[in-house]
Amino acid sequence: MSTMSVQGWCKPEGSINPVPIESMHFELSDQEHEQLEAMEEQLLMHHESEAFLHVDAKKIKLEISDDCGPLSDCQLRVYISAESQRGQVHLVGHRASDDSPVYSNAVMVEALLD
């Protein structure tokens, strides 16, 4: 099990810059981590830019501060960093109250290992 505490951002409609979210915390199971590693390998093999893993906010125990509120959907976006050629992952979704895009800072897939 990997627990992540990351900076989050929300981009409300009409906003030029994203607004920071006070806090985002979630847990990924070993199975989800294995899926992310497999996705990283596939992206590298096929020279693809990104892939998404749909996750249930309750299953990953997503805790997000009140300044954002609940999300209507959650996905883990995996992409390959141009600089390091390593897989990066971050949480993406939409705020339930107004459908604004929400996302977390990215971390390396391999950094998810406890």
C-alpha positions as CSV (number, residue, x, y, z in Angstrom):
1,M,0.0,0.0,0.0
2,S,1.3,3.4,-1.0
3,T,0.0,6.5,0.8
4,M,0.4,9.8,-1.1
5,S,0.1,13.4,0.3
6,V,0.5,15.8,-2.6
7,Q,-0.2,19.4,-3.6
8,G,-3.4,19.7,-5.6
9,W,-4.7,22.3,-8.0
10,C,-8.1,23.4,-9.4
11,K,-8.8,25.4,-12.5
12,P,-12.2,27.0,-12.2
13,E,-13.9,28.2,-15.4
14,G,-12.7,31.6,-16.4
15,S,-9.6,31.4,-14.2
16,I,-6.3,32.2,-15.9
17,N,-4.2,30.3,-13.3
18,P,-5.0,27.2,-11.3
19,V,-5.8,27.7,-7.6
20,P,-4.0,25.6,-5.0
21,I,-5.9,23.0,-3.1
22,E,-4.9,22.9,0.6
23,S,-4.4,19.1,0.7
24,M,-4.9,15.8,-1.1
25,H,-4.2,12.4,0.4
26,F,-4.9,8.9,-1.1
27,E,-3.8,5.3,-0.9
28,L,-2.9,3.0,-3.8
29,S,-3.0,-0.8,-3.4
30,D,-0.1,-3.0,-4.5
31,Q,-2.4,-4.1,-7.4
32,E,-2.9,-0.5,-8.5
33,H,0.8,0.2,-8.3
34,E,1.5,-2.9,-10.5
35,Q,-1.0,-1.6,-13.0
36,L,0.8,1.8,-13.1
37,E,4.2,0.1,-13.6
38,A,2.7,-1.9,-16.5
39,M,1.2,1.2,-18.0
40,E,4.7,2.9,-17.8
41,E,6.3,0.0,-19.6
42,Q,3.6,0.1,-22.3
43,L,4.0,3.8,-22.8
44,L,7.8,3.3,-23.3
45,M,7.4,0.3,-25.6
46,H,4.8,1.9,-27.8
47,H,6.0,5.5,-27.6
48,E,2.7,6.7,-26.4
49,S,2.2,9.9,-24.5
50,E,-0.2,9.0,-21.7
51,A,-2.6,6.5,-20.2
52,F,-5.3,6.6,-17.6
53,L,-6.4,4.3,-14.8
54,H,-9.9,4.9,-13.5
55,V,-10.0,4.7,-9.7
56,D,-12.8,4.9,-7.2
57,A,-12.3,7.8,-4.7
58,K,-13.7,5.7,-1.8
59,K,-11.5,2.7,-2.7
60,I,-8.3,4.9,-2.7
61,K,-9.5,6.6,0.4
62,L,-9.2,10.0,-1.2
63,E,-9.2,12.9,1.3
64,I,-9.4,16.3,-0.2
65,S,-9.6,19.6,1.7
66,D,-12.9,21.5,1.9
67,D,-11.5,24.3,-0.3
68,C,-12.0,21.9,-3.2
69,G,-14.8,19.5,-2.1
70,P,-15.6,16.1,-3.5
71,L,-14.7,15.0,-7.0
72,S,-17.1,13.6,-9.5
73,D,-14.5,11.3,-11.1
74,C,-11.0,10.2,-10.4
75,Q,-8.3,8.9,-12.7
76,L,-4.6,8.3,-12.4
77,R,-2.8,9.8,-15.4
78,V,0.5,8.1,-16.3
79,Y,2.9,9.8,-18.7
80,I,6.6,9.6,-19.6
81,S,8.7,12.6,-18.5
82,A,10.6,14.0,-21.5
83,E,13.6,14.8,-19.2
84,S,14.0,11.5,-17.3
85,Q,12.2,9.1,-19.6
86,R,10.6,7.7,-16.4
87,G,6.9,7.3,-15.7
88,Q,5.1,10.0,-13.8
89,V,1.7,9.7,-12.2
90,H,-0.8,12.2,-10.9
91,L,-4.5,12.2,-9.8
92,V,-6.9,14.0,-12.2
93,G,-10.6,14.5,-11.9
94,H,-13.4,17.1,-11.8
95,R,-14.8,19.0,-8.8
96,A,-18.4,17.8,-8.2
97,S,-19.7,21.3,-7.5
98,D,-18.9,22.9,-10.8
99,D,-17.0,20.3,-13.0
100,S,-13.7,22.3,-12.8
101,P,-10.6,20.3,-13.6
102,V,-8.6,19.1,-10.5
103,Y,-5.2,17.6,-10.5
104,S,-2.3,16.8,-8.2
105,N,1.4,17.3,-8.6
106,A,3.1,14.4,-10.3
107,V,5.4,11.8,-8.7
108,M,7.5,9.1,-10.3
109,V,5.8,5.8,-10.5
110,E,8.8,4.1,-8.9
111,A,8.6,6.6,-5.9
112,L,5.3,5.0,-4.9
113,L,7.1,2.0,-3.5
114,D,7.1,2.0,0.3
